[in-house]
Amino acid sequence: MNYYSAKEIVEQVNNVADTKANTSASKTFVLALLAGGYIAMGGLLALVVGGGLPGLTAENPGLQKFLFGAVFPLGLILCAIAGADLFTGNTAYFIPGLLSGKCSLKSIFKNWGIVYTGNFFGSVIVAFLFAYYTDIFAKDPWHSSVVHIGEYKTSAPFVKAFIKGIACNWMVALAMWLSYSAKDISGKILGIWFPIMAFVAMGFEHSVANMFFIPTAIFYNADISWLSFITDNLIPVTMGNIVGGALFVGTAYWFIYEKK
């Protein structure tokens, strides 16, 4: 077979988690900076394409959402193939090993802390330098779209943002699960594309993507404070992402294939 079975994927993921746990903090941070930048680049492309279609948004919003989601997977494809460390995927990778006693909570929290911080800085750097400083969204329809997305994301109730975070990272972690099943690059890209396109088109919430979308809106003078960004979106979405990856993917597949 030119792909790994579902059981073999868990073995692949355990190897990935072991490698990540034994990578130095400095290298992990650089890999996390890259991942934040890659996801931000996918978001930037999605805004250029999907945010520039006001007529389609009004007349056929489903198609506009599909096109927005269709180009966003660029970021995760770069992470998976070029190599980078993304927080949302890591919420799932370490769980089978943790539940089987192969790794400790301390090593997991250390990785998550470094990677989350690196993802944040990588995303915000791209938001400021490439999305804002270049004036790429300075004119309508892009400016209105950027501001609307940021304000919409920070207006949801805490529980709704949390639940959208769960659904999102269920898809994101599964996308990486599928990428590890493939033995060639084309298979990895195909495995990633469908789940990522789906979560974006369905409007679910990804913490690292929001580290790009919402700061970009703030830089373009949206009615959002940095405190609102963190408390109204980033905290509940991050919590939801952890549940989606750790419980719905990591724990589920550990229970199926590794629990004795």
C-alpha positions as a Markdown table, in Angstrom:
| # | Residue | x | y | z |
|---|---|---|---|---|
| 1 | Met | 0.0 | 0.0 | 0.0 |
| 2 | Asn | 1.1 | 3.6 | -0.7 |
| 3 | Tyr | -0.4 | 4.7 | 2.6 |
| 4 | Tyr | -0.3 | 3.8 | 6.3 |
| 5 | Ser | -3.3 | 2.1 | 7.9 |
| 6 | Ala | -5.3 | 3.8 | 10.7 |
| 7 | Lys | -3.4 | 1.9 | 13.3 |
| 8 | Glu | -0.1 | 2.7 | 11.7 |
| 9 | Ile | -0.9 | 6.4 | 11.7 |
| 10 | Val | -0.9 | 6.3 | 15.5 |
| 11 | Glu | 2.5 | 4.8 | 15.4 |
| 12 | Gln | 3.7 | 7.5 | 13.1 |
| 13 | Val | 2.2 | 10.2 | 15.4 |
| 14 | Asn | 3.9 | 8.7 | 18.4 |
| 15 | Asn | 7.2 | 9.0 | 16.6 |
| 16 | Val | 6.5 | 12.6 | 15.7 |
| 17 | Ala | 5.6 | 13.4 | 19.3 |
| 18 | Asp | 8.8 | 11.8 | 20.5 |
| 19 | Thr | 10.9 | 13.9 | 18.0 |
| 20 | Lys | 9.1 | 17.1 | 19.1 |
| 21 | Ala | 9.6 | 16.3 | 22.8 |
| 22 | Asn | 13.3 | 15.9 | 22.2 |
| 23 | Thr | 13.9 | 19.0 | 20.0 |
| 24 | Ser | 15.7 | 21.8 | 21.8 |
| 25 | Ala | 13.6 | 24.8 | 23.0 |
| 26 | Ser | 15.4 | 27.2 | 20.6 |
| 27 | Lys | 14.7 | 25.0 | 17.5 |
| 28 | Thr | 11.2 | 24.4 | 18.6 |
| 29 | Phe | 10.6 | 28.1 | 18.9 |
| 30 | Val | 12.0 | 28.8 | 15.4 |
| 31 | Leu | 9.8 | 26.0 | 14.0 |
| 32 | Ala | 6.8 | 27.6 | 15.8 |
| 33 | Leu | 7.6 | 31.0 | 14.4 |
| 34 | Leu | 7.6 | 29.5 | 10.9 |
| 35 | Ala | 4.3 | 27.7 | 11.5 |
| 36 | Gly | 2.7 | 30.9 | 12.7 |
| 37 | Gly | 4.0 | 32.6 | 9.6 |
| 38 | Tyr | 2.8 | 29.8 | 7.3 |
| 39 | Ile | -0.7 | 29.8 | 8.7 |
| 40 | Ala | -0.8 | 33.6 | 8.4 |
| 41 | Met | 0.3 | 33.4 | 4.8 |
| 42 | Gly | -2.6 | 31.0 | 4.1 |
| 43 | Gly | -4.9 | 33.5 | 5.8 |
| 44 | Leu | -3.5 | 36.4 | 3.8 |
| 45 | Leu | -4.1 | 34.5 | 0.6 |
| 46 | Ala | -7.7 | 33.6 | 1.7 |
| 47 | Leu | -8.4 | 37.3 | 2.4 |
| 48 | Val | -7.0 | 38.4 | -1.0 |
| 49 | Val | -9.2 | 35.8 | -2.8 |
| 50 | Gly | -12.3 | 35.5 | -0.6 |
| 51 | Gly | -12.3 | 39.1 | 0.6 |
| 52 | Gly | -12.2 | 40.5 | -2.9 |
| 53 | Leu | -15.6 | 39.0 | -3.9 |
| 54 | Pro | -18.3 | 41.3 | -2.5 |
| 55 | Gly | -20.7 | 40.5 | -5.3 |
| 56 | Leu | -20.3 | 36.8 | -4.9 |
| 57 | Thr | -20.6 | 37.2 | -1.1 |
| 58 | Ala | -24.0 | 38.9 | -1.6 |
| 59 | Glu | -25.4 | 36.6 | -4.3 |
| 60 | Asn | -23.8 | 33.3 | -3.5 |
| 61 | Pro | -22.2 | 33.3 | 0.0 |
| 62 | Gly | -21.7 | 29.6 | 0.0 |
| 63 | Leu | -19.4 | 29.7 | -3.0 |
| 64 | Gln | -17.5 | 32.6 | -1.5 |
| 65 | Lys | -17.0 | 30.7 | 1.7 |
| 66 | Phe | -15.8 | 27.7 | -0.4 |
| 67 | Leu | -13.2 | 29.8 | -2.3 |
| 68 | Phe | -12.0 | 31.4 | 0.9 |
| 69 | Gly | -11.6 | 27.9 | 2.4 |
| 70 | Ala | -10.1 | 26.4 | -0.8 |
| 71 | Val | -6.9 | 28.5 | -0.6 |
| 72 | Phe | -6.4 | 28.7 | 3.2 |
| 73 | Pro | -4.9 | 25.1 | 3.4 |
| 74 | Leu | -1.6 | 26.6 | 1.9 |
| 75 | Gly | -0.5 | 27.3 | 5.5 |
| 76 | Leu | -0.9 | 23.7 | 6.9 |
| 77 | Ile | 0.6 | 22.2 | 3.7 |
| 78 | Leu | 3.7 | 24.3 | 4.2 |
| 79 | Cys | 3.8 | 23.2 | 7.9 |
| 80 | Ala | 3.5 | 19.6 | 7.1 |
| 81 | Ile | 5.8 | 19.3 | 4.1 |
| 82 | Ala | 8.5 | 22.0 | 4.7 |
| 83 | Gly | 8.4 | 21.4 | 8.4 |
| 84 | Ala | 7.1 | 23.6 | 11.2 |
| 85 | Asp | 5.6 | 23.3 | 14.7 |
| 86 | Leu | 1.9 | 24.1 | 15.0 |
| 87 | Phe | 0.1 | 24.3 | 18.3 |
| 88 | Thr | -3.2 | 22.9 | 17.1 |
| 89 | Gly | -1.6 | 19.7 | 15.7 |
| 90 | Asn | 0.4 | 19.2 | 18.8 |
| 91 | Thr | -2.7 | 19.1 | 21.0 |
| 92 | Ala | -3.3 | 15.7 | 19.4 |
| 93 | Tyr | 0.1 | 14.2 | 18.7 |
| 94 | Phe | 1.2 | 13.8 | 22.3 |
| 95 | Ile | -2.0 | 12.3 | 23.7 |
| 96 | Pro | -1.6 | 8.7 | 22.7 |
| 97 | Gly | 1.9 | 8.7 | 24.2 |
| 98 | Leu | 0.7 | 10.4 | 27.3 |
| 99 | Leu | -2.1 | 7.9 | 27.9 |
| 100 | Ser | 0.3 | 5.0 | 27.2 |
| 101 | Gly | 2.8 | 6.3 | 29.7 |
| 102 | Lys | 5.5 | 7.1 | 27.1 |
| 103 | Cys | 5.6 | 10.9 | 27.8 |
| 104 | Ser | 4.9 | 13.2 | 30.7 |
| 105 | Leu | 2.5 | 16.1 | 31.1 |
| 106 | Lys | 5.6 | 18.3 | 31.9 |
| 107 | Ser | 7.1 | 17.7 | 28.4 |
| 108 | Ile | 3.7 | 18.3 | 26.8 |
| 109 | Phe | 3.1 | 21.6 | 28.5 |
| 110 | Lys | 6.7 | 22.7 | 27.8 |
| 111 | Asn | 6.2 | 22.1 | 24.1 |
| 112 | Trp | 2.7 | 23.6 | 24.0 |
| 113 | Gly | 3.9 | 26.8 | 25.7 |
| 114 | Ile | 6.9 | 27.3 | 23.5 |
| 115 | Val | 5.0 | 26.5 | 20.3 |
| 116 | Tyr | 1.9 | 28.6 | 21.2 |
| 117 | Thr | 4.2 | 31.6 | 21.9 |
| 118 | Gly | 6.2 | 31.1 | 18.7 |
| 119 | Asn | 3.0 | 30.7 | 16.6 |
| 120 | Phe | 1.6 | 34.0 | 18.1 |
| 121 | Phe | 4.7 | 36.0 | 17.2 |
| 122 | Gly | 5.0 | 34.4 | 13.7 |
| 123 | Ser | 1.4 | 35.2 | 12.9 |
| 124 | Val | 1.5 | 38.8 | 14.2 |
| 125 | Ile | 4.7 | 39.5 | 12.3 |
| 126 | Val | 3.1 | 38.5 | 9.1 |
| 127 | Ala | 0.0 | 40.4 | 10.0 |
| 128 | Phe | 1.9 | 43.6 | 10.5 |
| 129 | Leu | 4.6 | 43.4 | 7.9 |
| 130 | Phe | 2.9 | 41.7 | 5.0 |
| 131 | Ala | -0.8 | 42.3 | 5.5 |
| 132 | Tyr | -0.7 | 45.8 | 7.0 |
| 133 | Tyr | 2.5 | 47.6 | 6.2 |
| 134 | Thr | 2.2 | 46.7 | 2.5 |
| 135 | Asp | -1.3 | 48.3 | 2.4 |
| 136 | Ile | -2.5 | 45.2 | 0.7 |
| 137 | Phe | -6.0 | 45.5 | 2.3 |
| 138 | Ala | -6.1 | 49.3 | 2.5 |
| 139 | Lys | -8.9 | 49.7 | -0.1 |
| 140 | Asp | -12.3 | 48.2 | -0.3 |
| 141 | Pro | -13.6 | 45.6 | -0.7 |
| 142 | Trp | -10.7 | 44.1 | 1.2 |
| 143 | His | -10.5 | 46.6 | 4.0 |
| 144 | Ser | -14.2 | 46.1 | 4.9 |
| 145 | Ser | -13.8 | 42.4 | 4.7 |
| 146 | Val | -10.7 | 42.4 | 7.0 |
| 147 | Val | -12.5 | 44.6 | 9.6 |
| 148 | His | -15.7 | 42.6 | 9.4 |
| 149 | Ile | -14.0 | 39.3 | 10.0 |
| 150 | Gly | -12.1 | 40.6 | 13.0 |
| 151 | Glu | -15.2 | 42.2 | 14.6 |
| 152 | Tyr | -17.3 | 39.2 | 13.9 |
| 153 | Lys | -14.8 | 36.8 | 15.5 |
| 154 | Thr | -14.6 | 38.8 | 18.7 |
| 155 | Ser | -18.4 | 39.2 | 19.0 |
| 156 | Ala | -19.3 | 35.6 | 19.6 |
| 157 | Pro | -20.3 | 34.5 | 23.2 |
| 158 | Phe | -17.6 | 32.6 | 25.0 |
| 159 | Val | -19.3 | 29.2 | 24.8 |
| 160 | Lys | -20.0 | 29.5 | 21.0 |
| 161 | Ala | -16.3 | 30.4 | 20.4 |
| 162 | Phe | -15.3 | 27.4 | 22.5 |
| 163 | Ile | -17.5 | 25.0 | 20.6 |
| 164 | Lys | -16.3 | 26.4 | 17.2 |
| 165 | Gly | -12.8 | 25.8 | 18.4 |
| 166 | Ile | -13.6 | 22.2 | 19.2 |
| 167 | Ala | -15.0 | 21.6 | 15.7 |
| 168 | Cys | -12.1 | 23.3 | 14.0 |
| 169 | Asn | -9.4 | 21.4 | 15.6 |
| 170 | Trp | -11.2 | 18.1 | 15.2 |
| 171 | Met | -10.8 | 18.8 | 11.5 |
| 172 | Val | -7.2 | 20.2 | 11.7 |
| 173 | Ala | -5.9 | 17.3 | 13.8 |
| 174 | Leu | -7.6 | 14.9 | 11.4 |
| 175 | Ala | -6.0 | 16.7 | 8.4 |
| 176 | Met | -2.5 | 16.0 | 10.0 |
| 177 | Trp | -3.6 | 12.4 | 10.8 |
| 178 | Leu | -4.4 | 12.0 | 7.1 |
| 179 | Ser | -1.1 | 13.6 | 6.0 |
| 180 | Tyr | 0.8 | 11.1 | 8.1 |
| 181 | Ser | -1.1 | 8.3 | 6.4 |
| 182 | Ala | 0.4 | 9.3 | 3.0 |
| 183 | Lys | 3.8 | 8.2 | 1.7 |
| 184 | Asp | 4.1 | 10.8 | -1.0 |
| 185 | Ile | 3.7 | 14.6 | -1.2 |
| 186 | Ser | 0.6 | 14.6 | -3.4 |
| 187 | Gly | -1.2 | 12.3 | -0.9 |
| 188 | Lys | -0.2 | 14.6 | 2.0 |
| 189 | Ile | -1.6 | 17.6 | 0.2 |
| 190 | Leu | -4.8 | 15.9 | -0.7 |
| 191 | Gly | -5.3 | 14.6 | 2.9 |
| 192 | Ile | -4.7 | 18.1 | 4.3 |
| 193 | Trp | -6.8 | 20.0 | 1.8 |
| 194 | Phe | -10.3 | 18.6 | 2.4 |
| 195 | Pro | -10.6 | 18.9 | 6.2 |
| 196 | Ile | -8.9 | 22.4 | 6.3 |
| 197 | Met | -11.1 | 23.7 | 3.5 |
| 198 | Ala | -14.1 | 22.3 | 5.3 |
| 199 | Phe | -13.5 | 23.9 | 8.7 |
| 200 | Val | -12.8 | 27.3 | 7.1 |
| 201 | Ala | -15.9 | 27.2 | 4.9 |
| 202 | Met | -18.0 | 26.1 | 7.8 |
| 203 | Gly | -16.8 | 29.1 | 9.9 |
| 204 | Phe | -15.1 | 27.2 | 12.7 |
| 205 | Glu | -12.4 | 28.9 | 14.8 |
| 206 | His | -8.6 | 28.2 | 14.7 |
| 207 | Ser | -6.5 | 29.9 | 17.4 |
| 208 | Val | -3.4 | 30.3 | 15.3 |
| 209 | Ala | -5.3 | 31.6 | 12.2 |
| 210 | Asn | -7.0 | 34.1 | 14.5 |
| 211 | Met | -3.6 | 35.3 | 15.7 |
| 212 | Phe | -3.4 | 36.6 | 12.1 |
| 213 | Phe | -6.9 | 37.5 | 11.2 |
| 214 | Ile | -7.8 | 39.6 | 14.3 |
| 215 | Pro | -4.5 | 41.5 | 14.7 |
| 216 | Thr | -4.7 | 42.3 | 11.0 |
| 217 | Ala | -8.2 | 43.8 | 11.7 |
| 218 | Ile | -6.8 | 45.7 | 14.7 |
| 219 | Phe | -4.0 | 47.2 | 12.5 |
| 220 | Tyr | -6.6 | 48.3 | 10.0 |
| 221 | Asn | -8.5 | 50.2 | 12.8 |
| 222 | Ala | -11.3 | 47.7 | 13.5 |
| 223 | Asp | -13.2 | 48.4 | 16.7 |
| 224 | Ile | -11.3 | 45.7 | 18.6 |
| 225 | Ser | -8.9 | 46.1 | 21.5 |
| 226 | Trp | -6.0 | 43.7 | 22.1 |
| 227 | Leu | -7.7 | 42.7 | 25.4 |
| 228 | Ser | -10.9 | 41.9 | 23.6 |
| 229 | Phe | -9.0 | 39.8 | 21.0 |
| 230 | Ile | -7.5 | 37.7 | 23.9 |
| 231 | Thr | -10.5 | 37.3 | 26.2 |
| 232 | Asp | -13.4 | 37.2 | 23.7 |
| 233 | Asn | -11.7 | 35.0 | 21.1 |
| 234 | Leu | -8.2 | 33.6 | 21.7 |
| 235 | Ile | -8.9 | 32.1 | 25.1 |
| 236 | Pro | -12.1 | 30.3 | 24.4 |
| 237 | Val | -11.0 | 29.2 | 20.9 |
| 238 | Thr | -7.7 | 27.9 | 22.3 |
| 239 | Met | -9.5 | 25.9 | 24.9 |
| 240 | Gly | -11.8 | 24.5 | 22.3 |
| 241 | Asn | -8.9 | 23.6 | 20.0 |
| 242 | Ile | -7.3 | 21.7 | 22.9 |
| 243 | Val | -10.4 | 19.7 | 23.4 |
| 244 | Gly | -10.9 | 19.0 | 19.7 |
| 245 | Gly | -7.4 | 17.8 | 19.2 |
| 246 | Ala | -6.7 | 16.0 | 22.5 |
| 247 | Leu | -10.1 | 14.4 | 23.0 |
| 248 | Phe | -11.7 | 13.9 | 19.6 |
| 249 | Val | -8.6 | 12.7 | 17.9 |
| 250 | Gly | -5.7 | 11.9 | 20.2 |
| 251 | Thr | -7.7 | 10.1 | 22.9 |
| 252 | Ala | -10.1 | 8.5 | 20.5 |
| 253 | Tyr | -7.5 | 6.8 | 18.4 |
| 254 | Trp | -5.4 | 5.9 | 21.4 |
| 255 | Phe | -8.5 | 4.1 | 22.8 |
| 256 | Ile | -9.2 | 2.3 | 19.6 |
| 257 | Tyr | -5.6 | 1.2 | 18.7 |
| 258 | Glu | -3.4 | 1.4 | 21.8 |
| 259 | Lys | -5.4 | 0.9 | 24.9 |
| 260 | Lys | -4.6 | -2.4 | 26.5 |
